[in-house]
C-alpha cells in the first residue's frame, strides 16, 4: 500500500497549470516543433487555451487511475501503459502540440515515480544495513 504522504507528493504532478504559466512553454514548443507560420494574437490565445484545457482534462482523467494503485511499481506500470497507448500526433498544429505536451507530461510523471521508487529502495537498504549492524 502506498503511504498517504507519498500519494500527496505524487498528487503534485497533477496540479492544474494555469494558462499564463503555460504561455512560455507553449511558445517554446511551437518553435521547437517548427511551427513558424505567423499567428495573430487571438489565434495563439485560442490554440494555447485549447491545449491547456485538453491537458487539464487528460491529467484529471489519469489522476485517479494512478493514485488508486497499490504500489509505486504499479503506478509506474500504469504510466507505462498510458505512454504505450499514446495516440497518433495528427496533422493539426494544436493537436500535435497537445499530444507532444501530454506525452512529455507522462514521461515527467514516470521519472518522478521512478526517482521516488529508487529513493524508497535506498532507504529500505539503509534501514536493513542498520538493523544488521545492531544484530551483529
Buried (B, 14 or more C-beta within 10 A) or exposed (E): EBEEEBBEEBEEBBEEBEBEEBBEBBEEBBEEEEBEEEBEEEEBEEBBBBBBEBBBEBBEEBBEEBBEBEEBEBBBEBBEEBBEEEEEBEEEBBBBBBBBBBBEBBEEBBEBBBEBBEEBEEEEEEEEEEEEEEEE
